[in-house]
Amino acid sequence: MMHAFMQWPLGVSMAIVVTISMLVSWLAVRQVRRIWPHPAFKENNELVGFTFAVYGLIYGVLLAFTIIVGWERFAGTERLVMQETTILSELWRDSLAFPPAFHDPFHQDLIAYTQSVTDDEWPAMAELGQAHPKTKAVYDQLWRLTYGLTPETKIQEAYMTEILARMNELSGARRLRILHSRMKVHNILWMVLLIGALPTMAYSLLFSNKHAWVQVVITGSITLIVMLGLLVIVSLERPFSGSVSIKPEPFQELLENFHQRLAQPFP
């Protein structure tokens, strides 16, 4: 259900969060004031204000910490994607040190791998957090071509060392990208965030104010900021799905660059 919710446009998700926050706040204030009319809680204002400041600070720090960790992981995953495309581009250049019998099929497999990551593996990571069999098959073919590489000159020996190093880097970047696609916020942390959110949003109901609309606005604002924070965490938790996600644009740009290189002979 949460995965389906994150597929909606960001504007729709925001509108739903704002609507729910204000509606729930209005209903909660109305119910509390019906049972305990003003000024039943007036004597609680000083104590509730002090305890809410302490509790709100603790929960705010926890929420901010989770968002920062999620953002750092999201940014790290984005860097992995750019690193992988950089390695693929370098492999293309390094393979030109060898005869066409090697670099022609190697280039075709690099194109096939880049295309498959964009078309096949991205949806698989977004939905299942897994690699795609077609992409893995092309990746294995790149390794088979590398295993069969036989250098004939000193320069080719140097480039073979570079190609092997790049292939190992590609292997690491690819594996980390797939692992990051299934990493999530731990259940115990989600439990603390969700349970802690309820008192945070309900604290303002313990204040006493003459005007009900003021209490609705305050309660709605607190509820909104908490729900928006949780929405950010959910959005960052799945880096390859949803409206806030890492797009395959670096691979698409690299694919266009590969086709341009094919059309232009290497000097």
C-alpha positions in Angstrom: 0.0 0.0 0.0 2.8 2.4 0.9 4.6 1.5 -2.4 1.4 2.3 -4.3 1.0 5.6 -2.4 4.5 6.7 -3.3 3.8 6.2 -7.1 1.3 9.1 -7.0 2.6 12.5 -8.0 4.3 14.5 -5.2 1.7 17.2 -5.4 -1.1 14.7 -4.9 0.7 13.1 -1.9 1.3 16.5 -0.3 -2.4 17.5 -0.8 -3.5 14.3 0.8 -1.2 14.8 3.8 -2.3 18.4 4.3 -6.0 17.5 4.0 -5.7 14.6 6.5 -3.7 16.7 9.0 -6.3 19.5 9.1 -9.3 17.1 9.1 -7.9 14.9 11.9 -7.0 18.0 13.9 -10.4 19.6 13.5 -12.2 16.3 14.5 -9.8 15.8 17.5 -10.2 19.4 18.8 -14.0 19.2 18.4 -14.2 15.9 20.3 -11.9 17.0 23.1 -13.8 20.3 23.6 -17.1 18.5 23.6 -16.0 16.2 26.5 -13.9 18.9 28.3 -15.2 22.3 27.4 -13.0 25.4 27.9 -11.5 26.3 30.3 -11.2 22.7 31.8 -7.5 22.5 30.8 -6.5 26.0 31.6 -4.5 25.1 34.7 -2.5 22.6 32.6 -1.1 25.2 30.2 2.2 25.8 32.1 3.0 22.2 32.8 1.9 21.0 29.4 3.9 23.7 27.7 7.1 22.8 29.6 6.8 19.0 29.0 5.8 19.5 25.4 9.0 21.5 24.7 11.1 18.7 26.1 9.2 15.9 24.4 9.0 17.8 21.1 12.7 18.4 21.1 13.5 14.7 21.7 11.1 13.6 19.0 12.3 16.3 16.6 15.9 15.2 17.0 15.0 11.6 16.3 12.9 12.5 13.2 15.7 14.8 11.9 18.3 12.1 12.5 16.3 9.6 10.5 15.8 12.0 7.7 19.5 12.9 7.5 20.5 9.2 7.5 18.0 8.5 4.8 19.1 11.4 2.7 22.8 10.5 3.0 22.0 7.0 1.9 19.9 8.3 -1.0 22.7 10.6 -2.1 25.2 7.8 -1.8 23.1 5.6 -4.0 22.9 8.4 -6.6 26.7 8.7 -6.5 26.9 4.9 -7.1 24.8 5.3 -10.2 27.1 8.0 -11.6 30.2 6.0 -10.6 28.9 3.0 -12.6 28.3 5.0 -15.7 31.7 6.5 -15.4 33.3 3.1 -15.2 31.4 1.9 -18.3 32.6 4.9 -20.3 36.2 4.2 -19.2 35.8 0.6 -20.2 34.8 1.7 -23.7 37.9 3.8 -24.1 40.3 1.2 -22.6 39.1 -1.5 -24.9 40.1 0.5 -28.0 43.7 -0.5 -27.3 42.8 -4.0 -28.6 41.9 -5.2 -32.1 38.3 -4.9 -33.4 37.9 -8.6 -32.9 37.7 -7.8 -29.2 36.5 -4.3 -28.8 33.6 -4.5 -31.3 31.7 -7.2 -29.4 32.8 -5.6 -26.2 31.3 -2.3 -27.2 28.0 -4.0 -28.3 27.8 -5.7 -24.9 28.4 -2.4 -23.1 25.6 -0.9 -25.1 23.3 -3.9 -24.3 24.2 -3.7 -20.6 23.5 0.1 -20.4 20.2 -0.4 -22.3 19.1 -3.3 -20.1 19.9 -1.4 -16.9 17.6 1.4 -18.1 14.8 -0.7 -19.5 14.8 -3.9 -17.4 16.8 -3.5 -14.2 15.5 -0.1 -13.1 11.8 -1.3 -12.9 13.0 -4.5 -11.2 14.9 -2.6 -8.5 12.0 -0.2 -8.0 9.4 -3.0 -7.5 11.4 -5.9 -6.1 14.8 -4.6 -5.1 16.4 -7.2 -7.3 18.6 -7.5 -10.3 17.1 -8.4 -13.7 18.1 -11.7 -15.3 18.6 -10.1 -18.7 21.0 -7.5 -17.3 22.9 -10.1 -15.4 23.3 -12.2 -18.6 24.9 -9.3 -20.4 27.0 -8.5 -17.4 28.3 -12.1 -17.4 29.0 -11.9 -21.1 31.3 -8.8 -20.5 33.3 -10.9 -18.0 33.5 -13.8 -20.5 35.0 -11.5 -23.1 37.4 -10.1 -20.5 38.5 -13.6 -19.5 39.4 -14.4 -23.1 41.4 -11.3 -23.6 45.1 -12.0 -24.7 47.4 -9.0 -24.8 50.1 -9.0 -27.6 52.1 -5.9 -26.7 53.3 -4.1 -23.6 50.7 -1.4 -24.1 47.9 -4.0 -24.4 49.2 -5.6 -21.2 48.9 -2.2 -19.4 45.4 -1.7 -20.7 44.4 -5.2 -19.8 45.3 -4.4 -16.2 43.1 -1.3 -16.4 40.2 -3.2 -17.9 40.4 -5.9 -15.2 40.5 -3.1 -12.5 37.5 -1.3 -14.2 35.5 -4.6 -14.4 36.1 -5.2 -10.7 34.9 -1.7 -9.9 31.9 -2.2 -12.1 31.1 -5.4 -10.2 31.3 -3.5 -6.9 29.2 -0.6 -8.0 26.6 -2.8 -9.6 26.2 -4.9 -6.5 26.0 -1.9 -4.2 23.4 -0.3 -6.4 21.2 -3.4 -6.2 21.7 -3.7 -2.4 20.8 -0.1 -1.9 17.6 -0.6 -3.8 16.3 -2.9 -1.0 17.7 -1.2 2.1 15.1 0.2 4.4 14.6 1.9 7.7 14.7 -0.7 10.4 11.4 -1.8 11.8 12.3 -0.8 15.4 13.1 2.7 14.2 9.8 2.9 12.4 8.0 1.7 15.5 9.6 4.4 17.6 8.8 7.1 15.0 5.1 6.1 14.6 4.5 5.6 18.3 6.2 8.8 19.2 4.3 10.7 16.6 0.9 10.1 18.4 1.8 12.0 21.6 3.5 14.7 19.6 0.4 15.4 17.6 -2.0 15.0 20.6 0.0 17.2 23.1 -1.6 20.4 21.8 -5.1 19.0 22.8 -4.1 19.4 26.4 -3.8 23.1 26.2 -6.8 25.4 26.9 -7.6 28.2 24.5 -10.7 30.4 24.2 -10.8 30.1 20.5 -11.2 26.6 19.0 -9.9 27.6 15.6 -6.5 28.6 17.2 -6.2 25.2 18.7 -7.1 23.6 15.4 -4.5 25.5 13.5 -1.8 24.7 16.1 -2.7 21.0 16.3 -2.9 20.9 12.5 0.5 22.5 12.1 2.1 20.0 14.4 0.4 17.1 12.8 1.4 18.4 9.3 5.1 18.8 10.1 5.2 15.3 11.7 3.5 13.7 8.7 5.6 15.5 6.2 8.7 14.3 8.0 7.5 10.7 7.9 6.6 11.2 4.2 10.2 12.3 3.5 11.5 9.2 5.2 9.2 7.0 3.2 10.2 8.7 0.0 14.0 8.3 0.7 13.5 4.7 1.8 13.0 3.4 -1.7 15.5 5.3 -3.9 14.4 3.8 -7.2 10.6 4.1 -6.9 8.1 6.9 -6.4 7.9 10.5 -7.5 11.1 11.3 -5.4 13.5 8.7 -6.8 16.8 8.3 -8.7 16.1 8.3 -12.4 18.2 6.3 -15.0 19.1 9.5 -16.8 22.9 9.0 -16.4 22.6 5.6 -18.2 20.4 7.1 -20.9 22.9 9.9 -21.5 25.7 7.3 -21.6 23.8 5.2 -24.1 23.4 8.2 -26.4 27.1 8.9 -26.0 27.9 5.3 -26.9 25.9 5.5 -30.1 27.7 8.8 -31.0 31.1 7.1 -30.5 30.0 4.3 -32.8 29.2 6.8 -35.5 32.6 8.6 -35.2 35.8 6.6 -35.9 38.3 6.7 -33.1 41.3 8.9 -34.1 
